[in-house]
Amino acid sequence: MQVQCKIRRYNPTQDKKPYFSVYEVRMEPTDRVLDLLNEIKWKLDGTLTYRRSCAHGVCGSDAMRINGRNRLACKVLVRDIGQKMTIEPMMGFAVLRDLVVDMEPFFEKYKAVKPYLVNDDPAPVTERLQTPEERAAYDDTTKCILCAACTTACPPFWSNPDFVGPAALVNAHRFIFDSRDKAGAERADVISGREGVWRCRTVFNCTDACPRGIQVTNVMEEVKRKLLYDRA
Amino acid sequence: MSLAERAVARRGTNFELWSWYYFRISGVLLLFLALGHVYIVHILTPIEQVNYAFVAARYAKPFWRTYDLLLLLLAMSHGVNGMRLVLHDYIRSRPWRVFAYSVLYSAALIFTVLGALVIVTFQPVPE
């Protein structure tokens, strides 16, 4: 099928402001949007710049705004988007070039919530056992691949880049609800502050954007409820 | 200062948590109080009967004064809290944010005091 693809381009060293390039490409309906980008880069315009790595929806490199919605380019088919396509970089971060954004502020927030198990108790002889119910409490948030699709789909984050954002909160949830973890209070200091989880307005864009199907808004509400019960 | 360090510096402050919780509680109360007010004053009572005498008769009973005072305080605090968050979300420049907060809180104070003064001190003038 013939696809008309509009891509937002920007090279800070050359361009005063971003502009759109339009490409006409023939694709199979079952090709992915990433295949379409590759087709453009390899055959039409080698200057087009975007991130991709595994190309199978696991590494989280190629999150971008496709027809106004954050998606992984390797996880959507051309036929599901249609013959007219607009591709833009994720919103809320500085554009380094074309579809590549500066992810440093994203990872700063990720690190701030201590996204690792903290437990200074002496290691037991066997494993630290959990019941299936204890494991299920944080199952959804183990799926995060840090693609930033949720955070950059979040209107409160667009207007307030200091907001820690849904992705960091998903990863805080992963350990806050882990029965083996002991650093809940330290994480709560970060996520209960002015720029923490309370900036969430339950817009649900994050849930729509998550390529892993994490119920992000529900996760945020679970975090709020837990903070309320623990700290109030 | 990193995000984590800033957070630790403000450790233990639960203001945003209480603000969020207060929204929920005051919202539920306002739902009943505001709808009750609309129903009683604007639907149950024919509009031509809503006049000075109607208000004076209402305010002869402490119940309606308490009702209106509660409605005023909840509506003002709930609304101002919402505006505070909207301003925080959208105004990035610090001086402008301080200015907007000043306007908001001054207006809130003036309207709350004026409203409360009327509700508490109202004395019917004999016709």
Boltz contact constraints between the chains, C-beta under 6 A:
constraints:
  - contact:
      token1: [A, 109]
      token2: [B, 3]
      max_distance: 6.0
  - contact:
      token1: [A, 112]
      token2: [B, 3]
      max_distance: 6.0
  - contact:
      token1: [A, 112]
      token2: [B, 4]
      max_distance: 6.0
  - contact:
      token1: [A, 156]
      token2: [B, 89]
      max_distance: 6.0
  - contact:
      token1: [A, 159]
      token2: [B, 89]
      max_distance: 6.0
  - contact:
      token1: [A, 159]
      token2: [B, 90]
      max_distance: 6.0
  - contact:
      token1: [A, 160]
      token2: [B, 89]
      max_distance: 6.0
  - contact:
      token1: [A, 189]
      token2: [B, 7]
      max_distance: 6.0
  - contact:
      token1: [A, 189]
      token2: [B, 8]
      max_distance: 6.0
  - contact:
      token1: [A, 189]
      token2: [B, 11]
      max_distance: 6.0
  - contact:
      token1: [A, 190]
      token2: [B, 4]
      max_distance: 6.0
  - contact:
      token1: [A, 190]
      token2: [B, 7]
      max_distance: 6.0
  - contact:
      token1: [A, 192]
      token2: [B, 17]
      max_distance: 6.0
  - contact:
      token1: [A, 193]
      token2: [B, 7]
      max_distance: 6.0
  - contact:
      token1: [A, 193]
      token2: [B, 10]
      max_distance: 6.0
  - contact:
      token1: [A, 194]
      token2: [B, 16]
      max_distance: 6.0
  - contact:
      token1: [A, 198]
      token2: [B, 16]
      max_distance: 6.0
  - contact:
      token1: [A, 198]
      token2: [B, 20]
      max_distance: 6.0
  - contact:
      token1: [A, 227]
      token2: [B, 17]
      max_distance: 6.0
  - contact:
      token1: [A, 231]
      token2: [B, 14]
      max_distance: 6.0
